[in-house]
């Protein structure tokens, strides 16, 4: 397993944290990731939000197109991971005016 706590990852995350706007995020991520990679990351976040909202695997698959394997992996991270999904879900709820 790769050690994510290293200088290379630090530089990547510091670069992301330096971005000031949604437009800057689009520009950076369009250059650094393929469209497929971005779609997969966005899909995983959507899956996590639906899981946190109590939707079942069938509903989530229908809404996102994610496979049950992907949904299961995201569920495992939500339940046993480092708390990153929950952190982002809670932070984006706070920013969401609805």
ABEGO torsion letter per residue (X at the ends): XBBABBAAAAAAAAAAAABABAAAAAAAAAAABBAAAAAAAAAAAAAAAAAAAGBBAAAAAAAAGBBAAAAAAAAAAAAABAGAAAAAAAAAAAABAX
